[in-house]
């Protein structure tokens, strides 16, 4: 699994417009092959900072996503409405659920 983490510092007067654009795109991205999840979050400490977190089944799916119109729109919106953006890829080889936390508590 690959996590795509995009953090965008929006222009203060354009924050709402960027949020609306991301919401529209997230719904479309969820329909792409290999997309497991696409969520948008706002930083509670920095109101104009938005974070888009996408989970993908494979790197090939991420690479295909980056060739889509959705990706081009995201990049354009980020450049037009944002002050800065950071993109990170995280390759996840194993995930655990609540049972891992419970097992750690028992140790």
Beta strands, then each sheet from edge to edge (+ up, - down):
strand 1: 2-10
strand 2: 35-42
strand 3: 49-56
strand 4: 82-91
sheet 1: 2+ 3- 1+ 4-
end
